[in-house]
Amino acid sequence: MAVYTDVAADELADFLKDYEIGELLSYKGIAEGVENSNFLLHTTSGSFILTLYEKRVAKGDLPFFLSLMTHLASRGVNCPQPVKDKSGEALRTLAGRPAAIITFLEGVWPRKPNAAHCAGAGKVLAETHLAGADFAMSRANALSVSGWRPLFDQAAARANEVQSGLHDFLGAELDYLESGVWPQHLPQGVIHADLFPDNVFFLGDRVSGIIDFTFACTDMFAYDVGICLNAWCFEADYSFNVTKARALLSAYGRERPMSKAEEDALPLLARGSALRFLLTRLVDFLNVPKGALVRPKDPLEYVRKLRFHQSVSSIRDYGVLV
Amino acid sequence: MAVYTDVAADELADFLKDYEIGELLSYKGIAEGVENSNFLLHTTSGSFILTLYEKRVAKGDLPFFLSLMTHLASRGVNCPQPVKDKSGEALRTLAGRPAAIITFLEGVWPRKPNAAHCAGAGKVLAETHLAGADFAMSRANALSVSGWRPLFDQAAARANEVQSGLHDFLGAELDYLESGVWPQHLPQGVIHADLFPDNVFFLGDRVSGIIDFTFACTDMFAYDVGICLNAWCFEADYSFNVTKARALLSAYGRERPMSKAEEDALPLLARGSALRFLLTRLVDFLNVPKGALVRPKDPLEYVRKLRFHQSVSSIRDYGVLV
């Protein structure tokens, strides 16, 4: 949570003259999103989010994210929509950063997801996978197997500072996942790749929409399901809640039934996704810049999650009756 | 800028049931305010600010702040208004903190104030002083002369780590201001005591209102003017802009003419206010907790400002023709 780049009021008012969204009434930096600076704007025509993309986001990827949001909405997935300026551009520059305005999505994200929330997440994940099926663009997943070794190399020398034995634990897991076991032929398409609770908004018990496509890419659908198992189904004490997992997987399956091959691969994909978040968190944790305004997330949470998935032998251990 | 305390969505929705402000649509932690946690709420009836008061704010002072906002608005000063719950209470408890909901004030604060902004600040400051004249409550200024020695004592041993010679510079200034020179009989009343640019909102060139009464107290009006000279009239390179000062002081004087005694005291009061911000920033700077999400403000900015005021011999040096 942070605002890395502030914007002057007159600069923003000038910027908005190129849009047809009314006069600026107020803007507040909001404490969400760890990668970018986000402002909630009120104008005479409504509420909007202004995002300034900071350097960790590759500018070349932005058209993919923005087009995807438009595409998903056209297929019925409620998500923020890029607002184009008078010349038809959604991606602009402000305060020296790539910048985009998107519509504001009402809704609140569940700080303590219950099983109904998990079912909502599973359903909207499947809907997103189906809606993306005919999306023309693609984007490689830089944070899949081939991206993990470079992350490990960045963190390896200091991994044991975080937890004794962590270096060898990570090395062994990485060796295993690189040994040819990673699935190659499961159904693929656009995945969100970061559908944590703070990216799924609810109004009452219903999902009002999903946000933050900064990690969206082309990869296996079942990998996205694995990410959600990690993001939604563990308790604060890292115990795995099979009721929540069953709710999530059942809701997903009602929209998009998984194949037997996908179900069989799920424990491995969940391991991989746990390793992915463990590695990025570890690198962030070891590289907090002096004076940083963002508290790094705890990498050890994902050591616990990874160990759990290592112990899983089939999708039955996630609570699914097959 | 920070959100120290997060609130769960269901907890907030429950809390709002005691109010008549509609259903919760969204809430975002906002990156403003260094003392408290602030959330921008959207409900079916509009926008509101929810503040959770963190421990640096004394709970006993909150009724003063909330009543003052109501009083000032009743006298024509536009500022956020406390929203009472169904039982008439404005001050509640949420997430273990004292909490209040106030109306949302549209407007943007000037990141780079020009002379017109300074005039707006001077005018609204005087209006606030006049509007507060018949406010019944009072609150001592804990950050006036008698409060500075304890702050100095907290920082003294390590002051020279921040700048060589700072300990003796502060000690000498404090000795001087405590030597009986501080004014005793100037006009007093409710002062804002923190009317920095981020607390004055504009729509176009017009002030739309003022916010953040967390430091409001009973003290000399001219001391509040001295605070504003420090807050509004220095450039980024710490040079003093007499055009801005003249604009601020003239606009103030048109609403509430200062007496000769107040004008004569202004350089001294500006010195005192510079020392007050210097000391609190120094203490904060030396006591940043590990893992803090707030970057402390630079205390040395106020060394430069204090030295400027030490060189001032009369209000003429602030650009005022007397």
Interface residues (C-beta under 8 A of the other chain):
Chain A: M1 A2 V3 D6 V7 A8 A9 D10 L12 A13 L24 L25 S26 Y27 K28 G29 I30 A31 E32 L40 H42 S47 F104 L105 E106 G107 V108 W109 P110 R111 K112 F201 F202 L203 G291 L293 V294 R295
Chain B: M1 A2 V3 D6 V7 A8 A9 D10 L12 A13 L24 L25 S26 Y27 K28 G29 I30 A31 E32 L40 H42 S47 F104 L105 E106 G107 V108 W109 P110 R111 K112 F201 F202 L203 G291 L293 V294 R295
